[in-house]
């Protein structure tokens, strides 16, 4: 096996293929753990995730499980699509 050049990605194997090539839309039931991960999916700040989850009037599909934030990608996508229609 040859040595990789700096900045060169590792060879594509079946596990890396799943992560790199299969788009997130094909894996909609993916579990997102933590406010950082949820914020990255929604494109907002972590502070916004904390604010939304604390607001009972906000219907964002974020749950707290054992002091950790949790969401399903499919729920977040559906919520974003509904929010865009209501704007």
C-alpha positions in Angstrom: 0.0 0.0 0.0 1.4 3.4 -1.0 1.9 6.3 1.4 -0.7 9.0 1.2 0.3 12.6 0.3 -0.6 15.3 2.8 -4.3 16.3 2.4 -5.0 13.2 0.2 -8.1 11.3 1.4 -7.8 7.7 2.4 -8.8 5.0 -0.1 -12.5 4.5 -0.6 -13.7 1.3 1.2 -17.2 0.1 1.8 -17.6 2.0 5.1 -16.2 5.2 3.8 -18.4 4.8 0.7 -21.5 4.8 2.8 -20.5 8.0 4.6 -19.0 9.9 1.6 -21.2 8.8 -1.4 -24.7 8.0 -0.1 -26.5 11.3 0.5 -28.2 12.1 3.8 -31.6 12.0 2.1 -31.2 8.3 1.6 -30.5 7.8 5.3 -33.4 9.8 6.7 -33.8 7.8 10.0 -30.3 8.7 11.0 -30.1 9.6 14.7 -28.5 13.0 15.4 -27.0 13.2 19.0 -26.0 16.4 20.7 -26.9 20.1 20.2 -23.8 20.6 18.0 -24.9 17.9 15.5 -28.5 19.1 15.4 -27.3 22.7 14.9 -25.1 21.5 12.0 -28.0 19.7 10.3 -30.3 22.7 10.6 -27.7 25.3 9.8 -28.2 27.3 13.1 -26.1 28.0 16.2 -26.0 25.7 19.2 -27.6 28.6 21.2 -30.6 28.5 18.9 -31.0 24.8 19.5 -31.0 25.4 23.2 -33.5 28.2 22.9 -35.8 26.3 20.6 -35.8 23.2 22.7 -36.6 25.2 25.9 -39.5 27.1 24.2 -42.8 25.0 24.6 -44.3 27.1 21.8 -41.7 26.0 19.3 -42.6 22.7 17.6 -39.0 21.8 16.6 -38.6 17.9 16.9 -35.7 17.9 19.3 -35.9 15.8 22.4 -33.8 15.6 25.5 -32.7 12.2 26.6 -30.6 11.8 29.8 -29.5 15.5 29.5 -28.5 15.0 25.8 -30.2 16.4 22.8 -31.5 14.0 20.2 -33.4 14.2 16.9 -34.0 12.1 13.8 -32.8 13.5 10.5 -36.2 12.7 8.9 -38.1 14.6 11.6 -35.8 17.6 11.2 -36.2 17.6 7.4 -40.0 17.4 7.7 -40.0 20.2 10.2 -37.8 22.4 7.9 -40.1 21.7 4.9 -43.2 22.6 7.0 -41.5 25.8 8.3 -40.6 26.8 4.8 -44.2 26.4 3.6 -45.5 28.4 6.5 -43.1 31.3 5.9 
